[in-house]
Amino acid sequence: MERALSSKFISVIVNWRNPDRTIGYWQLAGQQHPKFKYKLAAECCFFLTLGASVIETIVSSIFYTLSLPLDFITLNKPLDFAAKWLKSSSFSILWSIGNLYFNLFYPVLIKEEDMSRAYAFGS
């Protein structure tokens, strides 16, 4: 799946912030919380990615709208890419908001967008 730039940036932040640098699950027995300085830096970065995700969602929705007429001319490639990009960037908004909260209380955050999406939507 194509991922938005903001989604990739969130994965980098979470990988840096997690104490053992693993994908991890939120509650593992005996898992220690990362140092406060990592949480504080991650909190600032998640706030920045929230803004970047909003901007990227606006840009990807414009690209999606502009690629609609191309759907009749080509083999759906621009439209498919735009749809996946829009889906990923709009989820990055929710993921950033969730990480702003969960960063403070959980020792390990989910690193991958697919895993986070499955957890958020229960599938």
C-alpha beads as a LAMMPS data file, in Angstrom:
LAMMPS data file: protein, C-alpha beads

123 atoms
122 bonds

1 atom types
1 bond types

-500.0 500.0 xlo xhi
-500.0 500.0 ylo yhi
-500.0 500.0 zlo zhi

Masses

1 110.0

Atoms # bond

1 1 1 0.000 0.000 0.000
2 1 1 1.231 3.468 -0.823
3 1 1 1.704 5.506 2.307
4 1 1 1.531 9.222 2.787
5 1 1 4.691 11.080 3.690
6 1 1 3.184 12.055 7.039
7 1 1 2.422 8.393 7.756
8 1 1 6.039 7.445 7.084
9 1 1 7.183 10.267 9.359
10 1 1 4.931 9.006 12.177
11 1 1 6.488 5.545 11.816
12 1 1 9.974 7.051 12.117
13 1 1 8.971 9.001 15.242
14 1 1 7.391 5.946 16.880
15 1 1 10.395 3.775 16.034
16 1 1 12.695 6.336 17.652
17 1 1 10.406 6.794 20.666
18 1 1 9.725 3.125 21.507
19 1 1 12.152 1.858 24.155
20 1 1 13.192 -1.306 22.321
21 1 1 12.684 0.044 18.774
22 1 1 10.135 -2.657 17.922
23 1 1 6.700 -2.474 16.346
24 1 1 5.247 -3.595 19.629
25 1 1 1.828 -3.607 21.108
26 1 1 0.501 -1.055 23.556
27 1 1 0.492 -3.118 26.700
28 1 1 3.207 -5.675 27.199
29 1 1 3.825 -7.168 30.601
30 1 1 6.868 -5.638 32.218
31 1 1 7.489 -3.116 29.444
32 1 1 9.272 -0.019 30.695
33 1 1 8.246 3.437 29.587
34 1 1 10.705 5.404 27.467
35 1 1 12.566 8.277 29.054
36 1 1 10.633 11.503 29.485
37 1 1 12.828 13.362 26.997
38 1 1 11.844 10.873 24.266
39 1 1 8.166 11.280 25.105
40 1 1 8.430 15.063 25.095
41 1 1 10.255 15.148 21.769
42 1 1 7.777 12.656 20.277
43 1 1 4.867 14.765 21.543
44 1 1 6.241 17.808 19.711
45 1 1 6.818 15.771 16.559
46 1 1 3.306 14.272 16.653
47 1 1 1.912 17.792 16.898
48 1 1 3.942 18.789 13.831
49 1 1 2.838 15.707 11.911
50 1 1 -0.766 16.588 12.699
51 1 1 -0.338 19.855 10.802
52 1 1 1.582 18.138 8.023
53 1 1 -1.143 15.485 7.744
54 1 1 -3.835 18.125 7.360
55 1 1 -1.864 19.885 4.619
56 1 1 -1.079 16.594 2.903
57 1 1 -4.751 15.574 3.030
58 1 1 -5.751 18.851 1.367
59 1 1 -3.123 18.371 -1.361
60 1 1 -4.050 14.721 -1.913
61 1 1 -7.762 15.549 -2.126
62 1 1 -6.992 18.169 -4.791
63 1 1 -4.890 15.614 -6.654
64 1 1 -7.728 13.090 -6.342
65 1 1 -10.224 15.600 -7.731
66 1 1 -7.936 16.471 -10.638
67 1 1 -7.347 12.800 -11.442
68 1 1 -11.069 12.004 -11.728
69 1 1 -11.261 13.050 -15.412
70 1 1 -8.172 10.943 -16.141
71 1 1 -10.102 7.898 -14.987
72 1 1 -11.963 7.876 -18.313
73 1 1 -8.801 8.272 -20.380
74 1 1 -6.257 6.008 -18.684
75 1 1 -6.284 2.715 -16.833
76 1 1 -7.150 4.153 -13.387
77 1 1 -3.525 4.403 -12.251
78 1 1 -3.540 8.090 -11.246
79 1 1 -6.930 7.748 -9.580
80 1 1 -5.930 4.603 -7.686
81 1 1 -2.744 6.242 -6.462
82 1 1 -4.633 9.390 -5.443
83 1 1 -7.260 7.355 -3.573
84 1 1 -4.614 5.417 -1.609
85 1 1 -2.678 8.594 -0.875
86 1 1 -5.831 10.361 0.347
87 1 1 -6.791 7.383 2.512
88 1 1 -3.338 7.230 4.095
89 1 1 -2.984 10.958 4.665
90 1 1 -6.452 11.308 6.180
91 1 1 -5.769 8.381 8.522
92 1 1 -2.504 10.064 9.509
93 1 1 -4.568 12.878 11.016
94 1 1 -6.349 10.421 13.307
95 1 1 -3.127 8.550 14.007
96 1 1 -1.339 11.756 15.037
97 1 1 -4.179 12.747 17.354
98 1 1 -4.197 9.265 18.892
99 1 1 -0.442 9.287 19.357
100 1 1 -0.606 12.695 21.040
101 1 1 -2.709 11.038 23.739
102 1 1 -1.242 7.509 23.871
103 1 1 2.343 8.774 23.885
104 1 1 1.885 9.988 27.455
105 1 1 0.404 6.817 28.931
106 1 1 1.667 3.752 27.047
107 1 1 5.185 2.349 26.980
108 1 1 5.047 1.173 23.360
109 1 1 3.194 2.695 20.415
110 1 1 2.199 0.947 17.198
111 1 1 4.678 1.714 14.459
112 1 1 2.985 0.531 11.260
113 1 1 0.000 2.250 9.677
114 1 1 -1.694 -1.031 8.781
115 1 1 -1.512 -2.322 12.350
116 1 1 -2.682 1.007 13.749
117 1 1 -5.565 1.131 11.270
118 1 1 -6.615 -2.401 12.190
119 1 1 -6.516 -1.544 15.881
120 1 1 -8.388 1.726 15.417
121 1 1 -11.161 0.262 13.289
122 1 1 -11.267 -3.168 14.962
123 1 1 -10.542 -5.286 11.917

Bonds

1 1 1 2
2 1 2 3
3 1 3 4
4 1 4 5
5 1 5 6
6 1 6 7
7 1 7 8
8 1 8 9
9 1 9 10
10 1 10 11
11 1 11 12
12 1 12 13
13 1 13 14
14 1 14 15
15 1 15 16
16 1 16 17
17 1 17 18
18 1 18 19
19 1 19 20
20 1 20 21
21 1 21 22
22 1 22 23
23 1 23 24
24 1 24 25
25 1 25 26
26 1 26 27
27 1 27 28
28 1 28 29
29 1 29 30
30 1 30 31
31 1 31 32
32 1 32 33
33 1 33 34
34 1 34 35
35 1 35 36
36 1 36 37
37 1 37 38
38 1 38 39
39 1 39 40
40 1 40 41
41 1 41 42
42 1 42 43
43 1 43 44
44 1 44 45
45 1 45 46
46 1 46 47
47 1 47 48
48 1 48 49
49 1 49 50
50 1 50 51
51 1 51 52
52 1 52 53
53 1 53 54
54 1 54 55
55 1 55 56
56 1 56 57
57 1 57 58
58 1 58 59
59 1 59 60
60 1 60 61
61 1 61 62
62 1 62 63
63 1 63 64
64 1 64 65
65 1 65 66
66 1 66 67
67 1 67 68
68 1 68 69
69 1 69 70
70 1 70 71
71 1 71 72
72 1 72 73
73 1 73 74
74 1 74 75
75 1 75 76
76 1 76 77
77 1 77 78
78 1 78 79
79 1 79 80
80 1 80 81
81 1 81 82
82 1 82 83
83 1 83 84
84 1 84 85
85 1 85 86
86 1 86 87
87 1 87 88
88 1 88 89
89 1 89 90
90 1 90 91
91 1 91 92
92 1 92 93
93 1 93 94
94 1 94 95
95 1 95 96
96 1 96 97
97 1 97 98
98 1 98 99
99 1 99 100
100 1 100 101
101 1 101 102
102 1 102 103
103 1 103 104
104 1 104 105
105 1 105 106
106 1 106 107
107 1 107 108
108 1 108 109
109 1 109 110
110 1 110 111
111 1 111 112
112 1 112 113
113 1 113 114
114 1 114 115
115 1 115 116
116 1 116 117
117 1 117 118
118 1 118 119
119 1 119 120
120 1 120 121
121 1 121 122
122 1 122 123
